[in-house]
């Protein structure tokens, strides 16, 4: 048997290089578009649980702005080396008030079915009529009695948002495995 001729070897080498390049490009695109994240702590109970792993969609906010009800991962404003996960309750231009357990946005009291009913306590001072800045977001944990959030340290700047939580992938078989529920009905009476 004769060894392959030079054109056949070049064709095979070209195919190998193209395959490696395409694989590296796909890995890069996936890494830019999504990221995994490990939940640490109970601040998002009962929606997300301590020690769960989630997929964060980093690409969707390239095309549209974050919206009320989205659960986001972001760099903690007081120490950007730490990442936090919370729910957006108010967006730029909104007027928010938090008095005891009652949250009001633009004069509409929210009926938040995702809040931990076993720990609704608000450990922070009440406030009224805070205006969310043009590139800021007001976020809160679903476990209101045990969450360090905008009530304590203020707004999250848009540039600190990493992405939207899209999927719980570990552990398998928990009550919230998969795509998170749509909570847009909570914010339906607010202007967009």
C-alpha positions in Angstrom: 0.0 0.0 0.0 1.3 3.4 -0.9 1.4 6.3 1.6 -1.2 9.1 0.9 -0.2 11.7 -1.6 0.6 15.2 -0.5 -2.8 16.7 -1.5 -4.6 14.1 0.5 -2.4 14.8 3.6 -3.0 18.6 3.2 -6.7 18.0 3.0 -6.7 15.8 6.2 -4.5 18.4 8.0 -6.9 21.2 6.9 -9.9 19.2 8.2 -8.2 18.7 11.6 -7.3 22.4 11.9 -10.9 23.4 10.9 -12.4 21.0 13.5 -10.1 22.2 16.3 -10.8 25.9 15.3 -14.6 25.3 15.2 -14.5 23.5 18.6 -12.5 26.3 20.2 -14.9 28.9 18.7 -17.9 27.0 20.1 -16.4 26.8 23.5 -15.7 30.5 23.5 -19.2 31.4 22.3 -20.8 29.2 25.0 -18.5 30.7 27.7 -19.5 34.2 26.6 -23.2 33.4 26.5 -23.7 31.3 29.7 -22.0 30.6 33.0 -22.6 28.3 35.9 -23.0 29.6 39.4 -23.2 28.0 42.9 -25.8 29.3 45.3 -24.4 29.9 48.7 -26.8 30.8 51.5 -30.6 30.9 52.0 -31.4 34.4 50.7 -33.4 33.1 47.7 -35.4 30.4 49.5 -37.9 29.0 48.5 -37.1 29.7 44.8 -33.4 28.8 44.9 -31.8 26.6 47.6 -28.4 26.7 49.3 -25.8 24.7 47.5 -27.7 24.5 44.2 -26.0 25.0 40.9 -27.6 27.2 38.2 -27.0 28.3 34.7 -26.8 32.1 34.1 -27.8 33.5 30.7 -25.3 36.3 30.1 -26.4 37.0 26.5 -30.0 38.0 26.9 -29.2 41.4 28.4 -27.1 42.2 25.4 -30.3 42.6 23.5 -32.8 43.8 26.1 -32.8 45.4 29.5 -33.3 43.4 32.8 -36.9 43.4 33.9 -38.8 43.2 37.1 -39.0 39.7 38.4 -35.8 38.5 36.8 -33.5 36.7 39.1 -30.0 37.9 38.4 -26.4 37.2 39.3 -24.3 40.4 39.8 -21.2 41.7 41.4 -21.9 42.8 44.9 -21.6 46.6 44.8 -19.6 46.9 48.0 -17.1 44.2 47.0 -17.1 43.4 43.3 -15.0 40.3 43.9 -18.1 38.6 45.3 -21.2 37.6 43.2 -24.7 37.7 44.6 -28.0 36.3 43.3 -31.3 38.3 43.9 -34.6 39.2 42.3 -35.1 42.5 40.5 -38.0 44.3 42.1 -37.7 47.8 40.6 -36.0 49.1 37.4 -34.7 52.5 36.4 -37.2 55.3 37.0 -39.4 53.3 39.4 -40.4 54.6 42.8 -40.1 52.0 45.5 -41.3 51.8 49.1 -40.7 49.0 51.6 -42.7 49.4 54.8 -42.4 46.3 57.1 -43.3 43.4 54.7 -45.2 45.5 52.2 -43.4 46.4 48.9 -44.9 49.1 46.7 -43.6 50.0 43.3 -45.0 53.1 41.5 -47.9 53.1 43.9 -48.8 49.5 43.3 -48.5 47.1 46.2 -46.9 43.8 45.0 -48.4 40.5 45.9 -45.3 38.4 45.8 -46.1 34.7 45.7 -42.4 33.8 45.6 -41.5 35.3 49.0 -40.6 32.8 51.8 -43.8 32.8 53.8 -41.9 31.2 56.8 -39.6 34.2 57.1 -41.3 37.4 55.9 -39.7 39.6 58.5 -38.0 42.8 57.2 -34.8 43.3 59.4 -34.1 46.7 57.7 -35.6 50.1 58.4 -38.7 51.0 56.3 -38.4 53.6 53.6 -40.8 55.3 51.2 -40.5 56.8 47.7 -37.0 55.9 46.7 -36.4 56.7 43.0 -34.3 54.1 41.1 -31.5 55.8 39.2 -31.2 55.7 35.4 -28.8 52.7 35.3 -29.7 51.1 38.6 -31.8 48.2 39.8 -33.4 47.5 43.2 -33.0 43.8 44.2 -34.3 41.7 47.0 -33.9 38.1 48.1 -37.0 36.0 48.2 -36.1 35.0 51.8 -36.8 38.6 53.0 -35.9 37.9 56.7 -32.4 36.6 55.8 -31.2 38.5 52.8 -28.5 41.2 52.3 -30.0 43.2 49.4 -30.8 46.7 48.2 -32.7 47.4 51.4 -29.3 47.3 53.2 -26.7 48.5 50.6 -28.6 50.3 47.9 -29.0 49.8 44.1 -27.2 47.5 41.7 -25.6 49.4 38.8 -26.4 47.9 35.4 -22.7 47.3 34.6 -22.4 45.0 37.6 -25.1 42.6 36.3 -23.6 39.4 35.0 -26.8 37.7 33.7 -30.2 36.2 34.3 -30.7 32.9 36.1 -32.1 30.6 33.5 -32.0 27.1 34.9 -31.3 25.0 38.0 -29.2 22.0 37.0 -28.0 20.4 40.3 -29.1 18.6 42.3 -31.5 16.6 40.2 -34.9 15.8 41.6 -35.3 18.9 43.8 -38.6 20.8 43.8 -37.2 23.6 41.6 -35.1 21.6 39.1 -35.2 23.1 35.6 -36.5 26.4 34.3 -37.6 28.9 36.9 -41.3 29.9 37.0 -42.5 33.0 35.3 -43.6 35.6 37.9 -44.5 38.4 35.5 -48.1 38.4 36.8 -46.7 39.9 40.1 -45.6 43.0 38.1 -48.4 43.0 35.5 -50.2 46.1 36.9 -47.0 48.2 36.7 -46.2 50.3 33.6 -43.4 48.9 31.5 
